[in-house]
Amino acid sequence: MEGDPLKLHDRVAIITGGAQGIGRAIGLLLAQNGADIVIADKNDQQAEETVQEISLLGRKSLAVKVDVSNFSEAEKLGKTVFDAFGRIDILVNNAGITRDGLFLRMKEEEWDEVIAINLKSVFNCSKGVIRYLGKQRGGKIISVASVVGQMGNIGQANYAASKAGIIGFTKTLAREFASRRIMVNAVAPGFIETDMTRTLPEKVREEFISNIPLGRMGTPEEIAEAVLFLASDASNYITGQVINVNGGLYM
Ligand SMILES: NC(=O)c1ccc[n+]([C@@H]2O[C@H](COP(=O)([O-])OP(=O)(O)OC[C@H]3O[C@@H](n4cnc5c(N)ncnc54)[C@H](O)[C@@H]3O)[C@@H](O)[C@H]2O)c1
């Protein structure tokens, strides 16, 4: 699949949280397949580095500093991108954080922050782009959920709720916008090698891996492949779905 330059030829994709990790891998793969890329991240320094890498692939790329949990900032993103590129075809809602803790110890701020950055952001950014996708009579919204939103996970009540919320949101938007040929889907990664998981103690990692039928963690590039499929015309009859990329952890 990788490297077919016509797959997303001249489409414009926005990737939230695209400065590093899974979002960065998505940006690079979509660019290799012909898309111009906007990296929307609060970490503008890291975003600039990723934009440089994407530019080396011969595609246009722009970093936009945004806190996706802030409604007015995130909603403005659509206009900023439209003014710069003249179109928007793909939104990838990828920005996310964890603030783990057992429920009895979880603080209200930890709940609020995770819901705002992981879930409200998806509402905010989708609001910002939907009118442009609608005018073009077509487009793709792809959100990064998690296996944890499907299975639950001890210590992640806030995170699991935010990711399950993304799945409900995805199915609803898919129904509301199908007539305008806007396809809305999610990818649910399992346990992926990024900064988010690198800090886990070795024992916890081993325990997680022992439950994965394929016996290993996934890579950001393996998530990017599923996003590329959902962003391309190869998936034009698919909407309201969750693609699980989890090594068989949840079936
Ligand atoms: N790593 C995993 O195992 C795993 C598993 C399932 C789902 N996911 C999901 O994949 C997505 C990407 O995760 P990752 O592992 O690459 O994480 P990461 O921490 O490496 O990257 C997250 C990115 O989001 C950005 N970000 C955070 N808060 C933001 C905000 N308020 N506004 C704008 N940008 C913000 C960060 O600056 C960073 O660039 C997340 O939604 C995460 O929940 C990850």
The ligand as a Gaussian input file, in Angstrom:
#p B3LYP/6-31G(d) Opt

LIG

0 1
 N        0.128000       4.378000      22.399000
 C       -0.854000       3.528000      22.589000
 O       -0.667000       2.384000      23.044000
 C       -2.269000       3.905000      22.221000
 C       -3.245000       2.909000      22.264000
 C       -4.541000       3.222000      21.936000
 C       -4.854000       4.507000      21.552000
 N       -3.900000       5.457000      21.507000
 C       -4.309000       6.800000      21.103000
 O       -3.555000       7.233000      19.991000
 C       -3.466000       8.656000      20.003000
 C       -2.007000       9.075000      19.865000
 O       -1.296000       8.561000      20.970000
 P        0.306000       8.435000      21.032000
 O        0.593000       7.142000      21.681000
 O        0.892000       8.758000      19.709000
 O        0.604000       9.592000      22.106000
 P        1.774000      10.673000      22.219000
 O        1.735000      11.140000      23.618000
 O        3.056000      10.126000      21.649000
 O        1.281000      11.851000      21.235000
 C        0.153000      12.627000      21.516000
 C        0.242000      13.953000      20.770000
 O       -0.933000      14.712000      21.085000
 C       -0.547000      16.051000      21.369000
 N       -1.518000      16.670000      22.274000
 C       -1.772000      16.347000      23.564000
 N       -2.690000      17.173000      24.077000
 C       -3.042000      18.053000      23.087000
 C       -3.925000      19.168000      23.015000
 N       -4.668000      19.529000      24.069000
 N       -4.029000      19.833000      21.853000
 C       -3.269000      19.476000      20.782000
 N       -2.401000      18.433000      20.792000
 C       -2.284000      17.736000      21.936000
 C        0.838000      15.923000      22.009000
 O        1.558000      17.150000      21.943000
 C        1.450000      14.808000      21.164000
 O        2.089000      15.325000      20.015000
 C       -4.115000       9.110000      21.317000
 O       -5.447000       9.498000      21.071000
 C       -4.087000       7.852000      22.159000
 O       -5.097000       7.849000      23.134000
 C       -2.611000       5.192000      21.837000

